[in-house]
């Protein structure tokens, strides 16, 4: 098994755990939790494959990925009281998953002959953040990627780097570079609390002060 394959499983498990945790916190039943887990793990890849004409999507052709996601969801259900304590570990795993999915998505576009940088970047981004968007929509939340934290931009920078260098270096090296850049940007932004500004409505701020 290649290192990138190991990372893919790590990404699936990390994304699945995040989906299962949200399902548990929303008080879904076991079927709902595992469904949200699988949607988070595989949703971005399915959307990507449909967009670039890979039918049926890889997630349906390779049931091993579904199995890994389902196992992650069931284990999260059983061990949730312990898993919920390791926020830093979950954040790091999530960052690895973002980097892996971004690299795999961008590589999928290249593998089908799409050399245009914008397509490569878009497929990397969709694969990286798509599962999280599906998770949040299903759980009736504003998608995490649209809130203040730097998340999608990390994926964009990683996929952009792959699009720029894949013609000049071995594709495996380009994928690892994409993974590393995405991971580092995401982790460093969390560590140093680098966020996008959020528009503040003055009247709402005054209202909160009056309530206090």
N, C-alpha and C positions, 0 to 999 in steps of 0.2 A: 504494500500500500504506500503510495506516494505521500509526502508531507502535506501537499495541498488537499488530498483526500481526507486526511485526518482533520485538517482545519475545516473542511466542509461539514464534517460530522459535528465538530465543536460548534460551528456556527448554527447548525440546525438545532442542536441541543440548547444552546444559549437562547436562541430566538423562541424555541418552544417553551422554555422555562418562563420567559417573560410573558408569553401569551397565557400560559397556565396560571401564573400568579395573578394576572389581571382578572381572569375568569373566576378564580377563588375569591378575590377581593370583591367582585361584583355578585358574589353568592350564586353563581351558576351551579347547576348540577354536574355530575361527573362527565356526562356526554358533552355538555356545553364547554366545560374546561378543556377537555381533550380536543374538541373541535376548534376552539380558539387557539390552542397550542399548535395544531397542524396548520391552521390558516396563517399563523404568524411565521412559522418555519418555512412554509412552501409557497405562500401566496405571491411573494415577489417574483420568484422563479416562474410560476405559472403565468402570471401576467406578461412577463418578458417573452416567454416562449410563444404565447399567442400573438404578440406583436411582431415577432420576427419570423413567424410561420413554422415553428416547430410544433407539429400537431401529430399525435397527442403530446402534451408537455412532458418533459423529462420526469417530473414528479409522479406521473402516472405510469411511465414505462419502467422506472426504477423503484419498485416498492420498498427497497431497503431504506430509502430516505424517509418514507412515510413511517416505517417501523421505528426508526430512530426518533422521529418526532413524537410518535405515540408513546414510546417508552419514557421520553422526557416528561410528557404530560402526566403519565400515571405516577412516576416517581415524585414529581412535584406535588401531586395530590396527597401522596402518602407522607412525604417528609416536609410539607410546607412550613410547619412551625420552626424547623431548623434552617431551611433554605432562606426564609425571610430575614434571618439575622445577618446574612452575608451580603450587604448592599454593595460593598466595594468589589467583591468577587463577581457579583452579577453584572456590575457596570463594566468591568474589564472583559468579561465573557461576551457581553453585548457588543462591545467595541470590536472584539475579534470577529464576531459574527457579521457585523457591518462591513468590516474590511474584506472578509471572505466572500460574502455575497456580492459586493461591489466588483471584486476582481473576477469572480466567476461569470457575472453578468456581462461585463465588458468583453471577456474572453469569448463568450458565446457568440457575440456579435461578430467578432473577428473571425471566428471559426466558420461562420457562414458566408464569409466574403464581404462583410460590410466594413469597409476601410474608412468611411467618413468619420472624422473625430466626433461630430455631434451625436451620431448614432451610437458609437461606442460609449461615449459618456452617458447618454440617456439610458442605455440598457444596463450599464453599471449602476446608475442611480436608482432606476426602477427596481432592480433586483435587490439592492441594498436596503431601501426603505419601504418597498412595497408591502412586505409582510406586516410591518409595524402599522402602516396606514390601514390595512385590512383589519388588523386586531382592534384598533381604536374605533373604526367605524362600526364594527360588529358590537363593541361594548359601549357604543354611544358616547364617545369621548371626542374632543377636538384632537385630531391626529397629533401625536407627539412631535412630529417633524415640523409642524406649523407653529409650535410654541417657541419660546425664547432661546432654548439651548441650541448650540451648534451641533447639528446632527447630519442633515442633508448636505451641508457644505463640505463636511469631512468626506462624504462619499463622492461628491463632485470633484474635489481635489484629487482623490485617489484615482478615480476613473479617468480624469483628465491627464494625469501623469502616464497612465497606461496607454492612452490614445496617442500621446506625444512620442513615446519611446519604443513602442512595440515593433516598429520597422527597423530599429537599429540594434536591438538586443534580443536574445532568446525570449520567446513568449513566456516561459516559466519565470524568468527573472523579472519581466515586466509585471506579471501577476503578483509576485512577492513584493515588488516595490509598491504596487497599488495597495495591497493589503497593509503594508507597513505605514504608508502615508496616511491612509484612512484611519488606522488604529491610533497613530500618534496624535493626529489632529483632534480626534474625538476625546482621547484620554487627557491630553494637555488642557483642552478647553474646560473639561470637568474639573480638573485639579486646580486650575487658576480662575475658575468661575467666569470664563469668557462667554458672554451671552449676547444675543442680538437685542437691541432696544425694543421695548414694548410701548406702544402709544398709550399715554395716560390722559384720561379725560379729566380736566380740572374740576368740573362739577361733581363728578363721582368721588374724587379725592376729598372735596370739601364735605360732601354728604357723609363719608365715612368718619371724618373728624368730628362732625356734629353728633353722629350716633355715639362716638366714644365719649 
